[in-house]
Amino acid sequence: MRYFSILLLIVALAPGKLMAINRPLLTIPVRQMVADTDTIVRKQSVSVGLTYGSDAMFFGRTGPIRYPYLSANAVYNTKQGFFAYGSVLRLIGYRTSIDEIDIGGGYLYKPSKKLTGVISYTHFIFNKERRVIESASSHDINFKNTYDWKFMRSSITLDYLFGKASDFFVTLNASKYFEPTWRLFGEGDYLTFNPGISAIIGTQNFVEKFAIDQQERLIYNNIIVNGTPNRVPYNNGRFNALNYSFKIPIAYNTPHYTFEASYKYSIPVNVEGALRNRREGFVNLTFYYLFY
């Protein structure tokens, strides 16, 4: 809990999702496709993107096997603040053409210059193999707010996921945005840096459901399965700290497209059952193009 105590002092005073200025993209709750240096556009626009990730993560947890992936994404924004989005994900190294499809929509509100919020709904569709860990959930209701303190941005994000398993998560974030004054190739391009730290608190009922779907529950400890001998019961529904992490994203931006590379170091805590996660580094590469 010492990690959480330090982080809570930094981020608990204000709500929201970490956003940086001057970026023409919409931050949406599709976990595989979100860039870290983006912001929200209050104009009619369409953005499309491609993402590579070194491993699929679900609220601070990864599966027993590393799953690098590619995803294609699209977002439609309206001037009124409504948006719709979709994402198609494919795991690298498997014969399946599509492993997950995400579709959803939401609304952006901005009650003040410093406070911005988004509420959204996402539906997850998985193929029959259900390899990725989030396959225990098929719906996500997401509510997040951001507050700009000038010297940093802080946020709180609430997620309620339900399907085969129901879980509730609270994600706390703090970040510092940097934009150098110099340009690389011309007047319209610029670099952005947005290092941040985060903590995830929540339940983990999805652990048991994921193990059952994979038909491997008999070799895992601490998963409650009725009628299974020699199991050590664990209350996966308990609200607890799940993960601490820090992330360093660097983005090259132009008026219409952005390329971002990021490194994230994850520290899972209170890991139970099938997911014997360890500290791990993640690499993400994201490219977006904006039409407006």
Backbone torsions as a table, in degrees:
resi	resn	phi	psi	omega
1	MET	NA	-9.0	-177.9
2	ARG	-65.7	-33.0	177.1
3	TYR	-64.0	-43.3	-177.0
4	PHE	-66.0	-38.8	-179.1
5	SER	-62.1	-41.6	179.1
6	ILE	-66.0	-45.2	-177.8
7	LEU	-67.1	-37.5	-177.7
8	LEU	-62.6	-35.5	178.0
9	LEU	-62.2	-29.1	-176.6
10	ILE	-83.7	-40.8	-167.1
11	VAL	-113.8	-9.1	-171.2
12	ALA	-74.0	-10.2	-174.8
13	LEU	-82.4	-13.0	-175.1
14	ALA	-147.7	153.3	-178.2
15	PRO	-96.8	162.8	165.8
16	GLY	132.8	175.4	175.9
17	LYS	-100.9	139.5	-178.5
18	LEU	-65.8	125.4	178.9
19	MET	-137.6	149.0	177.2
20	ALA	-113.8	158.8	-177.3
21	ILE	-82.6	167.5	171.3
22	ASN	66.8	19.0	178.1
23	ARG	-114.4	133.4	-174.5
24	PRO	-91.1	43.6	-179.2
25	LEU	-130.4	162.7	179.3
26	LEU	-107.8	127.2	174.3
27	THR	-77.4	122.9	-178.8
28	ILE	-125.5	162.7	-171.3
29	PRO	-83.2	16.4	174.0
30	VAL	-77.8	110.4	-167.8
31	ARG	-63.6	-32.1	-175.2
32	GLN	-77.0	-15.8	-168.1
33	MET	-116.8	-1.2	-170.9
34	VAL	-80.5	125.7	171.0
35	ALA	-85.3	156.1	-172.8
36	ASP	-93.9	-15.4	-175.6
37	THR	-107.2	26.2	-175.5
38	ASP	-98.6	167.9	177.0
39	THR	-139.1	-168.4	-173.0
40	ILE	-116.1	137.1	-179.2
41	VAL	-104.7	124.9	176.3
42	ARG	-94.5	62.0	175.2
43	LYS	-153.7	161.0	179.0
44	GLN	-70.5	125.5	-176.4
45	SER	-160.5	162.9	174.0
46	VAL	-132.0	130.5	175.0
47	SER	-122.5	139.2	177.7
48	VAL	-125.0	150.4	-175.9
49	GLY	-155.5	164.1	174.5
50	LEU	-127.8	141.7	-178.8
51	THR	-135.2	137.0	168.3
52	TYR	-113.0	134.5	176.0
53	GLY	-129.3	141.6	-177.1
54	SER	-76.3	-18.3	176.3
55	ASP	-164.8	145.3	179.1
56	ALA	-83.3	124.8	-179.7
57	MET	-117.3	142.9	179.4
58	PHE	-128.0	101.7	179.9
59	PHE	47.2	52.2	175.8
60	GLY	83.4	4.0	-179.7
61	ARG	-120.1	146.4	173.2
62	THR	-123.7	161.8	179.7
63	GLY	-77.1	174.8	179.4
64	PRO	-63.5	-21.9	-179.5
65	ILE	-118.1	141.5	176.3
66	ARG	-70.3	131.6	-178.2
67	TYR	-123.4	85.4	170.8
68	PRO	-66.3	150.7	-172.3
69	TYR	-147.4	163.2	169.0
70	LEU	-124.1	142.0	176.5
71	SER	-138.2	146.6	173.6
72	ALA	-114.6	138.7	-169.1
73	ASN	-139.7	153.2	176.2
74	ALA	-147.0	142.3	178.9
75	VAL	-134.5	133.0	174.0
76	TYR	-113.3	124.4	-179.4
77	ASN	-111.7	143.4	173.7
78	THR	-109.6	162.5	179.0
79	LYS	-65.1	-27.5	-176.7
80	GLN	-79.3	-8.1	179.1
81	GLY	105.0	-5.0	176.3
82	PHE	-81.3	151.1	178.9
83	PHE	-149.6	156.1	175.1
84	ALA	-134.6	149.5	-175.5
85	TYR	-151.4	162.4	176.5
86	GLY	-150.9	153.8	-179.0
87	SER	-146.8	139.1	175.8
88	VAL	-120.7	127.7	-175.3
89	LEU	-120.0	139.3	175.8
90	ARG	-130.6	128.0	176.0
91	LEU	-77.2	136.1	-178.5
92	ILE	-81.0	132.8	177.4
93	GLY	99.7	5.1	179.3
94	TYR	-123.9	156.6	-174.6
95	ARG	-78.7	-16.6	179.6
96	THR	-64.8	140.2	-179.7
97	SER	-81.7	-35.3	179.1
98	ILE	-135.4	128.3	178.6
99	ASP	-104.6	-25.3	-178.4
100	GLU	-155.7	141.6	172.5
101	ILE	-126.5	129.6	177.2
102	ASP	-117.6	133.0	174.9
103	ILE	-134.6	147.2	-179.0
104	GLY	-176.2	-175.6	179.5
105	GLY	-163.3	171.6	-178.8
106	GLY	-175.0	-167.1	-175.8
107	TYR	-141.5	136.5	176.1
108	LEU	-99.8	134.7	172.6
109	TYR	-130.2	151.7	-177.4
110	LYS	-141.3	86.5	-176.6
111	PRO	-70.0	-20.1	178.5
112	SER	-152.1	174.0	-179.5
113	LYS	-65.0	-29.8	-175.1
114	LYS	-97.8	-18.5	-175.7
115	LEU	-112.7	127.1	178.0
116	THR	-133.0	141.6	180.0
117	GLY	-137.4	157.2	177.5
118	VAL	-139.4	135.7	171.1
119	ILE	-123.1	135.7	-173.2
120	SER	-152.5	165.2	175.2
121	TYR	-130.8	137.6	178.4
122	THR	-130.2	137.0	174.8
123	HIS	-112.3	128.8	-179.3
124	PHE	-102.6	134.3	176.3
125	ILE	-123.4	126.7	-176.7
126	PHE	-118.8	155.3	173.8
127	ASN	-77.1	176.6	-171.6
128	LYS	-67.8	-23.5	179.3
129	GLU	-71.1	-31.2	178.0
130	ARG	47.7	55.9	-176.9
131	ARG	-75.8	-38.8	-174.3
132	VAL	-71.5	148.0	-171.0
133	ILE	-66.0	-29.2	-177.6
134	GLU	-76.0	3.5	-177.5
135	SER	-66.7	-11.4	175.4
136	ALA	-73.5	-14.1	180.0
137	SER	-118.8	143.3	179.1
138	SER	-123.0	-3.5	-179.6
139	HIS	-140.5	144.8	177.6
140	ASP	-139.4	121.9	170.0
141	ILE	-102.6	121.6	-169.4
142	ASN	-122.4	132.9	178.5
143	PHE	-136.2	122.2	-176.1
144	LYS	-143.4	149.9	179.8
145	ASN	-137.2	149.5	179.3
146	THR	-126.5	139.2	173.7
147	TYR	-126.3	132.2	-179.0
148	ASP	-99.3	113.4	180.0
149	TRP	-93.1	5.8	-174.4
150	LYS	76.7	-53.7	180.0
151	PHE	-81.1	-15.2	174.8
152	MET	-167.2	170.7	172.6
153	ARG	-118.1	139.1	177.8
154	SER	-126.8	157.8	-175.0
155	SER	-153.7	159.5	168.9
156	ILE	-136.2	134.5	-179.5
157	THR	-125.1	130.1	178.1
158	LEU	-110.4	130.3	178.2
159	ASP	-129.1	129.2	170.6
160	TYR	-115.5	115.5	-179.0
161	LEU	-111.8	139.8	-179.8
162	PHE	-148.0	159.1	-176.0
163	GLY	160.0	-119.3	172.5
164	LYS	-68.3	-28.1	176.2
165	ALA	-135.0	150.4	177.8
166	SER	-115.6	130.2	-179.3
167	ASP	-142.4	154.5	178.0
168	PHE	-127.3	134.1	-176.8
169	PHE	-130.4	145.7	170.8
170	VAL	-123.2	124.1	179.5
171	THR	-115.1	123.8	177.8
172	LEU	-106.3	135.4	-177.6
173	ASN	-135.5	151.8	169.6
174	ALA	-144.7	137.2	-178.3
175	SER	-146.4	162.1	176.8
176	LYS	-128.3	122.0	-176.0
177	TYR	-95.2	133.9	176.8
178	PHE	-127.5	138.8	173.8
179	GLU	-138.6	107.6	179.2
180	PRO	-61.2	151.8	180.0
181	THR	-78.6	-22.9	-178.3
182	TRP	-80.5	155.5	-179.6
183	ARG	-112.7	153.3	-177.1
184	LEU	-85.9	-53.9	-172.9
185	PHE	-124.1	-14.7	-178.2
186	GLY	-175.4	-176.4	-176.7
187	GLU	-68.7	-27.7	-173.0
188	GLY	-89.8	-8.4	-176.3
189	ASP	-106.0	158.7	-179.9
190	TYR	-164.8	157.7	175.5
191	LEU	-100.0	149.8	174.1
192	THR	-134.4	145.6	176.5
193	PHE	-128.0	134.9	-176.9
194	ASN	-142.6	62.4	179.8
195	PRO	-64.1	144.9	-178.0
196	GLY	-153.9	164.3	175.0
197	ILE	-125.1	155.0	-178.7
198	SER	-150.7	159.2	173.6
199	ALA	-137.0	139.9	178.4
200	ILE	-118.2	129.2	177.9
201	ILE	-123.1	139.8	179.5
202	GLY	171.2	-169.9	176.4
203	THR	-96.4	169.9	179.6
204	GLN	-143.2	49.8	174.5
205	ASN	-64.1	-23.5	-179.9
206	PHE	-63.3	-20.1	-179.6
207	VAL	-62.2	-49.3	-179.6
208	GLU	-63.7	-44.6	-177.9
209	LYS	-65.8	-37.8	178.1
210	PHE	-63.2	-43.4	-180.0
211	ALA	-64.2	-39.6	179.1
212	ILE	-65.3	-43.3	178.7
213	ASP	-60.2	-35.7	-178.7
214	GLN	-84.0	-2.9	178.9
215	GLN	56.5	36.8	179.9
216	GLU	-122.7	14.8	-171.9
217	ARG	-65.1	-26.0	-176.2
218	LEU	-71.5	-16.4	-179.4
219	ILE	-102.0	2.2	-179.9
220	TYR	-107.1	148.0	177.4
221	ASN	-96.0	158.7	169.4
222	ASN	66.8	26.6	173.0
223	ILE	-113.5	128.8	-176.6
224	ILE	-79.1	110.3	176.3
225	VAL	-131.7	116.4	-176.9
226	ASN	-60.5	133.6	177.4
227	GLY	85.0	-1.2	179.4
228	THR	-91.4	121.2	-177.8
229	PRO	-74.5	158.9	173.4
230	ASN	58.9	32.3	175.2
231	ARG	-97.1	145.1	174.6
232	VAL	-101.8	108.0	-174.5
233	PRO	-62.1	143.1	175.3
234	TYR	-138.7	136.7	-177.9
235	ASN	-84.0	90.0	179.8
236	ASN	-68.5	-15.8	178.2
237	GLY	-83.5	0.4	179.7
238	ARG	-73.1	136.3	178.4
239	PHE	-79.9	118.2	-171.0
240	ASN	-151.4	162.7	173.2
241	ALA	-66.0	136.2	-177.1
242	LEU	-115.8	-34.7	-171.7
243	ASN	-162.0	144.0	168.8
244	TYR	-124.3	144.8	-178.2
245	SER	-156.1	159.9	167.9
246	PHE	-132.0	150.2	-173.1
247	LYS	-138.4	141.7	179.6
248	ILE	-125.0	96.5	176.1
249	PRO	-97.4	139.2	175.7
250	ILE	-125.9	128.8	-175.0
251	ALA	-128.5	140.4	170.3
252	TYR	-103.3	124.7	-171.2
253	ASN	-122.2	144.2	168.3
254	THR	-133.0	173.2	-179.8
255	PRO	-57.3	-26.2	-175.3
256	HIS	-117.6	-19.7	-179.2
257	TYR	-141.6	158.6	-178.7
258	THR	-140.2	138.1	171.5
259	PHE	-121.3	127.2	-177.8
260	GLU	-126.9	137.1	171.4
261	ALA	-120.2	135.7	-178.0
262	SER	-141.5	151.3	173.8
263	TYR	-123.8	133.4	-179.6
264	LYS	-127.4	131.6	175.4
265	TYR	-109.4	122.3	-172.1
266	SER	-110.5	135.8	177.9
267	ILE	-121.1	92.4	178.1
268	PRO	-74.6	144.5	177.8
269	VAL	-134.5	158.7	179.7
270	ASN	53.2	43.9	-179.2
271	VAL	-82.4	129.2	-177.6
272	GLU	-129.1	161.4	170.2
273	GLY	67.4	-135.0	-171.1
274	ALA	-68.2	-19.1	-169.5
275	LEU	-103.6	80.7	178.0
276	ARG	-82.0	64.4	-176.4
277	ASN	-69.5	150.4	174.0
278	ARG	-123.2	173.2	174.7
279	ARG	-61.7	137.6	-170.7
280	GLU	-150.9	146.8	174.2
281	GLY	-101.5	142.5	-178.8
282	PHE	-125.0	140.8	176.5
283	VAL	-118.7	131.5	176.5
284	ASN	-128.3	138.5	174.1
285	LEU	-123.5	127.3	-175.2
286	THR	-133.2	135.1	174.9
287	PHE	-126.7	130.5	177.7
288	TYR	-126.9	146.1	171.6
289	TYR	-127.8	135.2	-175.2
290	LEU	-111.0	130.8	174.2
291	PHE	-112.6	127.0	175.5
292	TYR	-158.1	NA	NA
